[in-house]
Amino acid sequence: MEIRDEQPRQHEIGNRTYVVADVEPLDVDGVRTVEIGVGLWLVAFVALLPFYGNLEEAGRLWWLWTCLAGFGLGLLGLEYCRRRRRARGRR
């Protein structure tokens, strides 16, 4: 698959033509988006820590571990996005 920066100005689907607006994307490489997501998972984990006992009694301790897994997987995704940004920058 080839990564191209130029995009078509219009798309023809069936008998309709759609014109693409000349607007720059907010976050091309996704790094900022993933950073915010990772931060939110960490905040959720820390916010749930004081309620460890209550979560355990209610059988919802998995909420805590889901936040931790989201944080960990987000870090992997962040590294992937950063590598992708560097690779595009070298081209």
Helices and strands as residue ranges (DSSP letters): E 10-13, E 16-19, H 31-48, G 49-51, H 52-57, H 62-90
